Each structure stands twice: as structure tokens, then as C-alpha cells.
């Protein structure tokens, strides 16, 4: 009797990144005023006033807030835009999905 084995090749880093989800995280900084952070969240991310304030307070009190989750290309665009507004924003993999 012949035994058949199936070998699955490990996924490459590129394959993992294509379908992977990423987080846009805004970090606290000692420079920007809270009202300015709310303004930026409204303009860049399209948040309403209440949601922008909620995320601003999370940044202020916890030191960070995840403001967007999605595919890498969109996440990179948001990080770039937030950095252009002088907020400290970083990209990190969303390992919950």
C-alpha cells in the first residue's frame, strides 16, 4: 500500500500581507493640544465630534488609540496623513483577525 502525503508550502510574507489587516494607532505626545487632535480626527478620519473626542481622550489617558483597521494600503495612507498633521501615528498588524 502506498502512503500519499500532501505537503503545503508555507505562505510567503507577501501572501500574508495582502489579506492581512492593519491598525492605525495614534500615540500620545506632549506637543498637540487636545482640541487640535479632535480637529485632525474629524478632518482626516471623518469622525463626528463625539467619536473624535472619545479617541482623543483614549490617546490622552491610555497613551494610544486604534483609530482605523483595514488593509495595509489604506492604513499606510492614514498614517501618512496623520503624520502630515504632526500627530504621532504608527502602523501595526492587527493580529485579532
N, C-alpha and C positions, 0 to 999 in steps of 0.2 A: 504494500500500500504506500502510495506517495503522499507526503505531507506538503500542503501548499501553505506558504507563509506570505503574508502581504506586508510589505514594508512601506510605511508612509514617510516621505521625506519631511523633515522639519520645515516649518514655514519660514521664509526669509523675513528679514527685518522690514523690507519694503512691503511685502504682503501684509504684515501685521499693521503697518502704519496706515495703509489705505482704508481699511474698515475700522480702525481704532477710533475711539472717541478721546477728545482732549478737553482740558479745562482751562479757562482763562481765570487767573487768580490775581486779584488786586491786593497788594501788600500795604500795610500802614507805613507812612513816612512822616517825619516831623515838619514837613515843609508846607503841604497843601492844606488850605482851610476846609473845614467840613462842608461849607456851602459850595465851594468850588468843586469838590468831589461829587456832590449831588448833581451839580450842573453838568459835569462831564458824563456821568452815568446816564443822564437824560438825553444828552445830545448824541453820544457815541452808541449807546446800547438801546436807546429808545425806551428807557424805563419811565414809568409815570413817577410823580413826586414821591408817593408812599414807598414804592419799591426801591427807588434811588436812595431814599433816606434809610431804609432798612439795611441795604447793603453797605452804605457809608458807615452806619453805626457798627455793623459787624466788623468792618475793617478797623474802625477806631478801637473797639473793645476787645476783639479777638486777635487783631493783627493781620487778618486776611479774610477775604470773601471770594467765593467762587461766583463769578458774575455771568458766566456763559459756559455751556458744554456743547460740543459737537465735533464735526470733522476737523482735521488738522488745518486745512487751508483757511477755513473760517476763523478758527481760533487764532491762527497767526495774524490774520488781518485785524482782529480786535485787539490783540496785544500790541501790535504796531500802532494802531490808532490811539489807544490809551497812553502809550509811551509818548506819542507826539503831543499829547495834552499834559505831559510831565507827571503822569501817575506811574507808580511802580507796579507794573503788571508782568506776570510770568505765565508761561505755558507749561502745563504738566499733564501727563497721561491720566485719563480717567479709568482707573482700574476697577471701578464698580461695574463696568459693562464688559 
